Amino acid sequence: MTLNVEGRTNADVRDPAPLLWGAAAACWTATLMLSAFGDGHDHAARHGSLPGAAQVGGFLLTWTVMVGAMMLPTTVPMSRMIVVASARAPHPGRTRAVFAVSYLVVWWLGFGLVGLGADLGRRAAVQRWVWLDGDSRLMLGAMVAGVGAFQFSRLKDRCLTACRDPKSIPWHRGPRGAGMWRAGRHHALNCLGCCWALMLVMFAAGVTNLVVMLLLTAVMAAETTTRWGKRLVTPVGAALLVAAVAVVLSA
C-alpha cells in the first residue's frame, strides 16, 4: 500500500503500517518467549530484593520489548501522517528517523527510567517494612484505584485529545530536522500523558500476564486511534475502580 502525495513517487510515501505491525509482532514474540522461559524480574519483585546490574539490564530489555509490543500499534495513524508530511523533505528517510528516535526517547528513556525508579522504590519499601510484602494486594489495589481515577482527569482528556489530533503537532520549523524532533517529542509526551497510567497496570501485572497486556494494548490503541476511542475512557475508568475494590477485598 502507498500513500498519495503530489510530486513524489510511490516509493517515497510507502505506507509504514506493515513495518510497524511487523515490529510489534516481533515484540509480542519476544514477550511470549520471556513469559515462557523466565520471570526473574517478577521473582525479584515478589521477594523485595534490590537488583544488581544484570537485573537492571534485564528490566530495561523487558521494558523495551513491552513498550514496543504495546505502543507501536498506537503509532500507525500518526506515522502515516509523518510519512506524508515529510515526503517533500530533501531526505525523507532521515527526517522520519528523527521523528521516530525522538518519540522512542520519550517513551523508553523517560517512562522506562521512571518505571525502574518506582520499582526500586517499591522493593526498598518492602525491605524496610516487611509487612508490605504480605499486603501486596493492598498496594496493587491502591495503584489500580489511582489509575482508574486518572481516567476521569482533565490531564487525561487533554493529552488524549492532543494525541489523537495530528493538527496539534508543532511544525514551526517545518517537517525536517529540528522541527521533526520537536514534533516527535511533542506527540510522544501527549501519548505518554494519556497512556502512562494504563502502562503502570501492565507493569504491576508483569510480563507473564499476557491477558492483561493484550487488553491494555487494545484499550490504548482504541483510545488513541479510533473515532470512538474517547467513549472508552469512562467505562475503563469505572472498571478499574471496581477491580481495585475487588483486589483490596480479596487481600
Secondary structure per residue as TSV (DSSP state, phi and psi in degrees):
chain	resnum	aa	ss	phi	psi
A	1	M	-	360.0	137.8
A	2	T	B	-123.1	157.6
A	3	L	-	-105.3	139.9
A	4	N	-	-85.2	121.9
A	5	V	-	-136.5	124.7
A	6	E	T	-62.7	131.0
A	7	G	T	89.4	5.6
A	8	R	S	-130.7	153.8
A	9	T	-	-78.1	163.0
A	10	N	G	-60.6	-33.0
A	11	A	G	-63.3	-31.0
A	12	D	G	-74.5	-20.6
A	13	V	G	-124.8	38.0
A	14	R	B	-64.8	138.7
A	15	D	-	-61.4	124.3
A	16	P	S	-80.0	-7.5
A	17	A	H	-57.1	-46.3
A	18	P	H	-58.5	-39.6
A	19	L	H	-64.8	-43.9
A	20	L	H	-66.0	-43.8
A	21	W	H	-65.5	-35.9
A	22	G	H	-64.6	-43.2
A	23	A	H	-64.9	-40.1
A	24	A	H	-63.1	-40.5
A	25	A	H	-63.2	-39.8
A	26	A	H	-63.3	-39.6
A	27	C	H	-66.8	-39.0
A	28	W	H	-65.7	-37.6
A	29	T	H	-61.8	-44.5
A	30	A	H	-63.3	-36.8
A	31	T	H	-63.8	-42.5
A	32	L	H	-60.8	-39.3
A	33	M	H	-66.7	-41.7
A	34	L	H	-62.9	-38.1
A	35	S	H	-67.4	-37.4
A	36	A	H	-80.6	-32.7
A	37	F	H	-110.7	2.6
A	38	G	-	169.9	149.1
A	39	D	-	-141.7	48.5
A	40	G	H	-59.6	-34.7
A	41	H	H	-64.4	-46.9
A	42	D	H	-65.1	-38.2
A	43	H	H	-62.4	-44.9
A	44	A	H	-64.4	-37.9
A	45	A	H	-65.6	-40.7
A	46	R	H	-65.3	-34.8
A	47	H	H	-95.0	1.0
A	48	G	T	70.0	20.1
A	49	S	-	-84.1	139.7
A	50	L	-	-75.5	135.5
A	51	P	-	-82.3	154.4
A	52	G	-	-92.8	-170.7
A	53	A	H	-61.1	-39.0
A	54	A	H	-64.7	-39.8
A	55	Q	H	-69.3	-37.5
A	56	V	H	-62.9	-44.5
A	57	G	H	-60.8	-41.8
A	58	G	H	-63.3	-39.0
A	59	F	H	-62.3	-46.6
A	60	L	H	-64.4	-37.6
A	61	L	H	-64.3	-47.1
A	62	T	H	-61.3	-42.7
A	63	W	H	-63.4	-42.0
A	64	T	H	-60.7	-44.1
A	65	V	H	-63.8	-43.4
A	66	M	H	-67.3	-39.9
A	67	V	H	-62.9	-43.9
A	68	G	H	-61.2	-42.8
A	69	A	H	-65.5	-38.4
A	70	M	H	-92.4	-31.8
A	71	M	H	-97.6	-28.7
A	72	L	G	-57.7	-41.2
A	73	P	G	-60.0	-27.9
A	74	T	G	-78.9	-11.3
A	75	T	G	-95.6	-2.6
A	76	V	H	-59.4	-51.5
A	77	P	H	-59.6	-43.6
A	78	M	H	-67.4	-37.8
A	79	S	H	-63.6	-37.6
A	80	R	H	-63.1	-39.7
A	81	M	H	-66.5	-38.7
A	82	I	H	-64.4	-39.3
A	83	V	H	-60.1	-44.3
A	84	V	H	-67.9	-43.1
A	85	A	H	-66.0	-30.2
A	86	S	T	-97.8	3.6
A	87	A	T	-61.5	-29.9
A	88	R	T	-95.3	3.1
A	89	A	S	-69.6	153.4
A	90	P	S	-57.4	-37.4
A	91	H	S	-130.6	82.1
A	92	P	H	-56.4	-43.6
A	93	G	H	-61.8	-43.2
A	94	R	H	-65.8	-39.5
A	95	T	H	-64.2	-43.2
A	96	R	H	-66.6	-34.0
A	97	A	H	-64.3	-37.6
A	98	V	H	-60.8	-44.1
A	99	F	H	-61.2	-46.9
A	100	A	H	-62.4	-42.9
A	101	V	H	-65.5	-42.7
A	102	S	H	-64.7	-36.5
A	103	Y	H	-65.1	-46.5
A	104	L	H	-68.6	-33.6
A	105	V	I	-60.5	-43.4
A	106	V	I	-63.4	-48.1
A	107	W	I	-70.9	-51.1
A	108	W	I	-73.4	-52.2
A	109	L	I	-75.6	-47.7
A	110	G	I	-63.8	-66.3
A	111	F	I	-75.5	-30.0
A	112	G	H	-60.9	-45.3
A	113	L	H	-69.8	-35.3
A	114	V	H	-63.4	-44.3
A	115	G	H	-62.8	-40.7
A	116	L	H	-63.8	-42.5
A	117	G	H	-62.1	-41.8
A	118	A	H	-63.7	-39.3
A	119	D	H	-66.1	-43.7
A	120	L	H	-63.6	-39.3
A	121	G	H	-64.3	-39.3
A	122	R	H	-65.0	-43.3
A	123	R	H	-65.9	-40.2
A	124	A	H	-62.9	-38.8
A	125	A	H	-64.6	-40.2
A	126	V	H	-65.6	-37.1
A	127	Q	H	-66.5	-36.0
A	128	R	H	-80.8	-41.4
A	129	W	S	-118.0	92.2
A	130	V	T	-59.8	-31.4
A	131	W	H	-61.8	-22.4
A	132	L	H	-64.6	-28.9
A	133	D	H	-65.2	-36.3
A	134	G	H	-77.4	-20.8
A	135	D	T	-111.1	38.2
A	136	S	H	-61.9	-27.9
A	137	R	H	-68.5	-30.1
A	138	L	H	-65.5	-41.7
A	139	M	H	-64.9	-42.6
A	140	L	H	-63.6	-44.2
A	141	G	H	-61.4	-40.8
A	142	A	H	-64.1	-40.0
A	143	M	H	-66.6	-45.2
A	144	V	H	-62.8	-38.7
A	145	A	H	-62.7	-41.9
A	146	G	H	-62.9	-40.2
A	147	V	H	-64.9	-41.8
A	148	G	H	-62.0	-41.8
A	149	A	H	-64.9	-36.0
A	150	F	H	-61.9	-29.7
A	151	Q	T	-57.8	-26.1
A	152	F	T	-97.1	3.8
A	153	S	S	-82.1	159.1
A	154	R	H	-67.6	-34.2
A	155	L	H	-62.7	-43.1
A	156	K	H	-59.5	-46.8
A	157	D	H	-64.8	-42.8
A	158	R	H	-66.3	-45.1
A	159	C	H	-68.4	-38.3
A	160	L	H	-65.8	-41.0
A	161	T	H	-61.8	-44.0
A	162	A	H	-68.7	-37.7
A	163	C	H	-64.8	-32.9
A	164	R	H	-87.4	-9.1
A	165	D	-	-111.9	103.7
A	166	P	G	-58.7	-25.5
A	167	K	G	-66.8	-17.1
A	168	S	G	-78.2	-11.1
A	169	I	S	-73.0	130.1
A	170	P	-	-76.7	121.2
A	171	W	-	-113.3	36.5
A	172	H	T	-61.1	-30.1
A	173	R	T	-108.3	16.9
A	174	G	-	81.7	163.6
A	175	P	S	-79.7	59.0
A	176	R	S	-159.8	159.9
A	177	G	H	47.1	-124.9
A	178	A	H	-60.2	-34.6
A	179	G	H	-62.9	-40.8
A	180	M	H	-70.8	-36.0
A	181	W	H	-62.2	-44.4
A	182	R	H	-63.4	-40.9
A	183	A	H	-64.6	-44.1
A	184	G	H	-63.7	-41.6
A	185	R	H	-64.6	-42.8
A	186	H	H	-62.2	-47.0
A	187	H	H	-64.5	-41.9
A	188	A	H	-64.3	-39.8
A	189	L	H	-64.8	-38.7
A	190	N	H	-67.1	-41.7
A	191	C	H	-65.8	-39.5
A	192	L	H	-63.0	-39.9
A	193	G	H	-63.2	-32.0
A	194	C	H	-96.5	-12.6
A	195	C	H	-115.6	-12.9
A	196	W	H	-58.9	-38.8
A	197	A	H	-66.9	-42.9
A	198	L	H	-64.4	-35.0
A	199	M	H	-65.4	-30.2
A	200	L	H	-65.0	-35.2
A	201	V	H	-62.3	-43.5
A	202	M	H	-61.1	-42.1
A	203	F	H	-62.0	-42.1
A	204	A	H	-68.9	-35.0
A	205	A	H	-70.5	-32.4
A	206	G	-	90.9	161.8
A	207	V	T	-65.6	-22.1
A	208	T	T	-78.3	-15.9
A	209	N	-	-92.9	82.4
A	210	L	H	-69.8	-30.0
A	211	V	H	-62.8	-45.6
A	212	V	H	-62.3	-42.8
A	213	M	H	-60.6	-44.1
A	214	L	H	-63.8	-44.4
A	215	L	H	-63.3	-45.1
A	216	L	H	-66.6	-37.6
A	217	T	H	-61.8	-44.4
A	218	A	H	-62.8	-42.1
A	219	V	H	-63.9	-48.6
A	220	M	H	-65.6	-39.9
A	221	A	H	-64.4	-41.5
A	222	A	H	-68.0	-42.3
A	223	E	H	-62.7	-39.4
A	224	T	H	-95.7	-12.7
A	225	T	H	-125.7	-12.3
A	226	T	S	-107.8	156.9
A	227	R	T	-66.4	-30.4
A	228	W	T	-97.2	10.0
A	229	G	G	-60.4	-37.8
A	230	K	G	-65.9	-21.6
A	231	R	G	-68.7	-18.4
A	232	L	G	-79.8	-21.2
A	233	V	H	-57.4	-49.5
A	234	T	H	-66.6	-51.7
A	235	P	H	-62.6	-34.5
A	236	V	H	-66.2	-42.5
A	237	G	H	-61.6	-43.0
A	238	A	H	-64.1	-40.9
A	239	A	H	-63.3	-39.1
A	240	L	H	-66.6	-38.3
A	241	L	H	-65.7	-40.6
A	242	V	H	-64.6	-41.7
A	243	A	H	-63.3	-37.2
A	244	A	H	-63.0	-43.1
A	245	V	H	-62.7	-42.6
A	246	A	H	-62.2	-40.5
A	247	V	H	-64.1	-44.5
A	248	V	H	-65.2	-42.8
A	249	L	H	-66.7	-25.5
A	250	S	T	-86.6	-4.7
A	251	A	-	-70.0	360.0
